[in-house]
Amino acid sequence: MVDDIFATIVRLNRERGLTVLLVEQNAQLALSVATYGYIMENGRVVLDGGPQRLLRNADVQEFYLGYSAGGARKSMRDVKHYKRRKRWLS
């Protein structure tokens, strides 16, 4: 069902030039169809940019995509204490 919704959003954007504001917790999926993205924490924008720029961002990779600095997947146990390390939450 999610794939169908995203396919419809992409189709409407391409065929009709429709602008869509998409709020999605799955960062990988959202950035795969976005032309521009915003990362929000506690109701405020903390990062923004093109999808490729955001996907390359080390913080996005670690905190939202679950990858370590070496590119390996991290366990949720390792990621759950992320707030103290996020530069934008200081």
N, C-alpha and C positions, 0 to 999 in steps of 0.2 A: 504494500500500500504506500509506504514512504517513497519507494522508487517511482511509483506512478505520479504521486504529487510533485516530486521534483522534476520529473520529465515534463509534466504539464506546465510548471513554472518556467522552465527553460524554453519550451515551445512557444508559450505566450510572449515571452521576452523577445525571442528571435523573430517570430512571425508578425507580431503587432507592435513591437517596440515598447511593450508595457513595462513600466518600472515597478519592481516588487521590493517591498521591505520585508525581509524574511528574518524572523527571530528563531534561531535554532541552536540547541545545545550541542549537536554533533558538529563540531568545528570542521572536521575533515569533509563531511558531506556538504555543509554550507559553503565552504570556500571552494569546493569543486565546481559550483555553479555561479559563484559571485563574480561581479566585476569590481566590487569594492567591499571591504569588510570593516566592521567595528568590533572590538573586543570590549565587553562591558563587565565590570565588577561592581557589585553593590549599587547598581543604578547609574554608574558613570562610565564614560568611555575612557579606557586606559591605553588602548592601542588602536590604530586604524591604518588602512592602506590597501593596496592591491592584494589580491589573494596570494600571489606568489611570494610577495614580500612578507606577508603574515605567516605563510607556511614555512618560510626559511628562518623566521624569528626563533631564537633559542628558547625563549620563555613560552611561546605558543607551542612549540614542539614538546617541551617538557610538561607544562601544566594542562594543556588542552588535548594534545595528541598522544601523550603518554610515552614519549621517547626520551632516552637519556642522551647525554652529550655525544656518545658514540653511535647513536642511531638505533640502539637496541631498545626493545619495548620494556617499559618499567611496570612493576606491579602497582596496583592501586595503593597498597600499603606504603610504598615508597613515595607516592605522589600526594597522599592525603595531608601531609604536613607542609604543603607548598606555601601557605599564606606568609609565613615568616620570611620566605626567601624572595617573594615577588617584590621587585624594586618599586613598582607603582603603588603598593599598599603602605609605604612608609609615610 
